[in-house]
Amino acid sequence: MPEAKPGDTVKVDYTGRLNDGRVFDSTLGREPLQFTIGSHEVIPGFEEAVIGMQPGDTKTVTIPWDQAYGPHYDEAVMVVDRSEFPEGLNPEVGDHLELTDPEGDVLLVTVTDANAETVTLDANHPLAGQDLTFDIKLDEISDSKIL
């Protein structure tokens, strides 16, 4: 039976959990995730975990933060006066906003704290700095593609 290798397009079902056991994402009730191994469509540790699996195989892996979404950078967290926001915009904790920097680049941020005077914005990925555990089931390997 074939084993998944770089260049293969695979379909997997998965459930991702944080260290405290909370599920942050899952394909349950959805279509399986399809990606090509080596194309950097998913985090590096997830790709690595699928290599060598055969259709029908299942495994549980813990992916360290440096093979997932990287470190959490304190300098990517900023506190902004509410007066800096456009009139009528009332950011609340959990909101996702797009900011444009002076060069015109778009920055995605999450509101992590808000009070009457200030709003705290975090430009880190929400899972940055965290080890992630995945239950993975390889459903299918498609024809290999050249990367």
N, C-alpha and C positions, 0 to 999 in steps of 0.2 A: 504494500500500500504506500502511496506517495507521502512524503513528509513535506511540510511547508518550508519554503526556502526563499531567500531574497529574490525578488522578481515575480513571485507568485501573487496572484490576486486571491484573497481569502475572504470568507464570510465567517464571522464569529458572533456568538452570543456572549454577553458578559454582564456582570454586576460589579460595580466599583464601590468600595467602602473606605471610610476614613478609619483611623486608628481606634476611634471610640465605637466602631461598628455601624455608624450611620451610613446609609446608602446615598451616594451623591449622583450616581447615574447607572442606568441599566437598559438593556435592550428588551427586557421582559415586556410583552405587550406591543413590541415594535418589530420592525424588520431587523434582521441581523446587521451588524456593522460590516461593510465591505471596504477593504483597502488593499493596496499593493505593498507588500513587504519591501522596505528599502526606499519608499517614496516619501517618507517623512510626513505622512498624512495623520499619523497618531504619535503619541509620545514614544520616545526611544525604547523605554523599558517594556512597553506593551508589545511593540514589534518583536523585540528580542524574545519575549515569553512565547510567542506563537511559533517561532522558528523551531522546527523539529517535531511539531505536533502533527498528528494524522487526523483525518476526518473522524469525528466521534470522540476524540480525546478531550478530556477535561483536566483542568489544573487550577490551583489557587496559587497566586504569586503576590508577593509584596514588592512593590517598586519603590526604591528610595527616591526622595525628592529630586535628586540631581539627575535622575533618569525619567522624571515625570515633568513637572512644570517649573523646575528650577527653584532657586532661593527666593525668599521674600525680601525685597529691598526696602529698607526703611525710607530711603530717599524718594521712593515712588508713592509715598503717602504725604498728602498735603492738606493743610487746614486753610479754608477759604472763608472770608467774611461773606455773610449772606447778601450784603449789599453788592457783591460782585456778580451775582446771578441776575439774569433778565427778570424784569417785573413779571409776576404771575407764575414764575417757576419756584416751586416749593419742594426742594429735594428732601426725601425721607430715606431712612436707613434701608438698604437693600436695593435702592434705585440704581439703574445703570445709565450713565450719561456719556455723551460724546463731547470732548473738548477739542478745540482747534488751537494748536500752538502758533507762535508768531511766524513759523516757516510754512504754515498751512497744513501740517500733518495732523491727522485725527488721532486722538488719544481716548481709549475707552477706560472709564473709571467706574468704581462702585462706591456708593455712599455708605460709609461704615459707621458714621456718627453724625448726629445733627442736633443742634440746640437753637435757641432763639438768636444767637449771634453768629455762630460759625457752622460750617459743614466740613466734615472730614472725607476726603476723596482718596481712594486707593487705586493706583494704576497697575498693581500686581495682578496676575491671574488669581482668581479666587482659591485655587488649590496650590499656589506657590508655597514652597517650604514644607509641604506635607508628604509623608510617605503614603502610598495608596495601595490597597489590596484589591485584587481583581480575581473573581471566579470567571474562568474563560472556558468556553466550549467551542472547538473548531468544527464548524458545520461543513465547509466546502473549500476545496482548492480548485481554482480555475487555471486555465492555461498560463504558463509562465510568460512574462513579458520582459523584454530587455530594458534595463534601466539606463 
